[in-house]
Amino acid sequence: MPHAVVSERQRNKAKQLRQTMTRAETLLWRHLKANRMDGIGFRRQTPIKNYVVDFVCFSANLIIELDGETHDFDERQKADERRDAFFNSEGFRVLRFTNEQVMSNLEGVVEAIREATQAGASGLPPSLTLPHKGGGNGEADQNNSVTTNKNRGMQP
């Protein structure tokens, strides 16, 4: 993806936000950085047009936003809705979590992000879990694999 032109002000704001991440952002970043989640790459505190997003995965068109206590007020929630609508119009899906959700249920948050990246990266809705290999003569597993690949437009 080509880099969009970003103002010096936005670049500096993003840099400052990277240096002053919240505890929840730091904790989640440890799971997202360096392609640790199924090889999917994320960026943190990234400028997109007039906004700086907490985390973005360009290959899955997914934005992750973590909300602290300041997002509990009506005015802030309305601003978040406008922001999310803008990102949706740009082709992104936005997942929002509270800092409390990250701190108390990190595994659940990471799993929700994993599912969203898999759905977004493939361009398809999440698929059903395939049967485990083993047992039987193997023909059923091979047939399921061929059917699944055809449904995804791939050759066996």
C-alpha positions as CSV (number, residue, x, y, z in Angstrom):
1,M,0.0,0.0,0.0
2,P,1.5,3.3,-1.0
3,H,2.1,5.8,1.8
4,A,-0.4,8.6,2.1
5,V,0.9,12.1,2.5
6,V,0.9,12.9,6.2
7,S,1.3,16.3,7.7
8,E,4.3,17.0,10.0
9,R,1.8,17.7,12.7
10,Q,0.1,14.3,12.4
11,R,3.5,12.6,12.2
12,N,4.6,14.3,15.4
13,K,1.3,13.5,17.2
14,A,1.6,9.8,16.2
15,K,5.2,9.8,17.4
16,Q,4.2,11.3,20.7
17,L,1.4,8.8,21.2
18,R,3.8,5.9,20.5
19,Q,6.0,7.2,23.3
20,T,3.2,7.6,25.8
21,M,1.1,4.5,25.2
22,T,-1.3,3.5,28.0
23,R,-0.8,0.3,29.9
24,A,-3.6,-1.4,28.0
25,E,-2.1,-0.3,24.6
26,T,1.4,-1.6,25.6
27,L,0.0,-4.9,26.7
28,L,-2.0,-5.4,23.5
29,W,0.9,-4.2,21.4
30,R,3.1,-7.1,22.8
31,H,0.6,-9.5,21.2
32,L,0.3,-7.6,17.9
33,K,3.8,-6.5,17.1
34,A,6.3,-8.3,14.9
35,N,3.7,-10.3,13.0
36,R,3.1,-12.4,16.1
37,M,-0.6,-13.0,15.3
38,D,-0.6,-15.6,12.5
39,G,1.9,-13.5,10.6
40,I,-0.4,-10.6,10.3
41,G,1.3,-7.2,10.6
42,F,0.0,-4.3,12.7
43,R,1.2,-0.8,13.1
44,R,0.6,1.3,16.2
45,Q,-0.4,4.9,16.5
46,T,-0.6,5.4,12.8
47,P,-1.9,8.5,11.1
48,I,-4.8,8.0,8.6
49,K,-6.0,11.2,7.0
50,N,-6.9,13.5,9.9
51,Y,-6.9,10.8,12.6
52,V,-4.3,8.7,14.5
53,V,-5.5,5.2,15.1
54,D,-4.3,3.0,18.0
55,F,-3.5,0.0,15.8
56,V,-4.1,-0.8,12.2
57,C,-3.7,-3.9,10.0
58,F,-3.7,-2.7,6.4
59,S,-3.8,-6.3,4.9
60,A,-7.1,-7.0,6.7
61,N,-8.4,-3.4,6.6
62,L,-8.8,-3.5,10.3
63,I,-8.5,-0.8,12.9
64,I,-8.3,-1.5,16.6
65,E,-9.2,1.3,19.0
66,L,-8.8,1.1,22.8
67,D,-11.0,3.4,24.8
68,G,-10.3,4.7,28.2
69,E,-12.6,6.4,30.7
70,T,-12.8,9.6,28.6
71,H,-14.9,7.7,26.1
72,D,-17.7,7.2,28.6
73,F,-19.2,10.6,27.9
74,D,-21.9,11.2,25.2
75,E,-19.9,13.9,23.4
76,R,-16.8,11.5,23.1
77,Q,-19.0,8.6,22.0
78,K,-20.6,10.7,19.2
79,A,-17.1,11.7,18.0
80,D,-16.1,8.0,18.0
81,E,-19.2,7.2,15.9
82,R,-18.3,9.9,13.4
83,R,-14.7,8.6,13.4
84,D,-15.8,5.0,12.9
85,A,-18.2,6.0,10.1
86,F,-15.3,7.8,8.3
87,F,-13.0,4.7,8.6
88,N,-15.9,2.5,7.4
89,S,-16.3,4.8,4.3
90,E,-12.5,4.3,3.7
91,G,-13.0,0.5,3.7
92,F,-11.8,-0.3,7.2
93,R,-13.6,-2.3,9.9
94,V,-13.2,-0.8,13.4
95,L,-13.0,-2.9,16.5
96,R,-13.3,-1.0,19.8
97,F,-12.3,-2.4,23.2
98,T,-12.1,-0.7,26.5
99,N,-8.8,-0.5,28.4
100,E,-10.6,-2.6,31.1
101,Q,-11.4,-5.3,28.6
102,V,-7.8,-5.6,27.6
103,M,-6.5,-5.6,31.2
104,S,-9.0,-8.2,32.4
105,N,-9.6,-10.4,29.4
106,L,-6.5,-10.0,27.1
107,E,-7.0,-13.5,25.6
108,G,-10.6,-12.8,24.6
109,V,-9.6,-9.5,23.0
110,V,-6.7,-11.1,21.1
111,E,-8.9,-13.9,19.9
112,A,-11.6,-11.4,18.6
113,I,-8.8,-9.5,16.8
114,R,-7.5,-12.8,15.3
115,E,-10.9,-13.8,14.0
116,A,-11.4,-10.3,12.5
117,T,-8.0,-10.4,10.7
118,Q,-8.7,-13.8,9.3
119,A,-12.1,-12.7,7.9
120,G,-10.7,-9.4,6.6
121,A,-7.5,-10.8,5.1
122,S,-9.4,-13.4,3.1
123,G,-12.2,-11.1,2.1
124,L,-14.6,-13.9,3.1
125,P,-16.7,-14.3,6.2
126,P,-15.1,-16.5,8.9
127,S,-15.3,-20.2,7.9
128,L,-16.3,-23.1,9.9
129,T,-13.7,-25.2,11.7
130,L,-12.5,-28.0,9.5
131,P,-12.6,-31.5,10.9
132,H,-9.4,-32.8,12.5
133,K,-7.3,-35.2,10.4
134,G,-6.9,-38.7,11.6
135,G,-9.2,-41.7,11.9
136,G,-11.1,-43.2,9.0
137,N,-9.5,-43.7,5.6
138,G,-8.7,-40.1,5.0
139,E,-11.0,-39.7,2.0
140,A,-13.5,-37.6,3.9
141,D,-10.8,-35.2,5.0
142,Q,-9.4,-34.9,1.5
143,N,-12.9,-34.3,0.1
144,N,-13.5,-31.6,2.7
145,S,-10.3,-30.0,1.8
146,V,-11.1,-30.0,-1.9
147,T,-14.6,-28.6,-1.3
148,T,-13.3,-25.9,1.0
149,N,-10.6,-24.8,-1.5
150,K,-13.1,-24.7,-4.3
151,N,-15.4,-22.5,-2.2
152,R,-12.5,-20.1,-1.7
153,G,-11.7,-20.1,-5.4
154,M,-8.4,-22.1,-5.0
155,Q,-7.4,-25.3,-6.7
156,P,-6.8,-28.5,-4.6
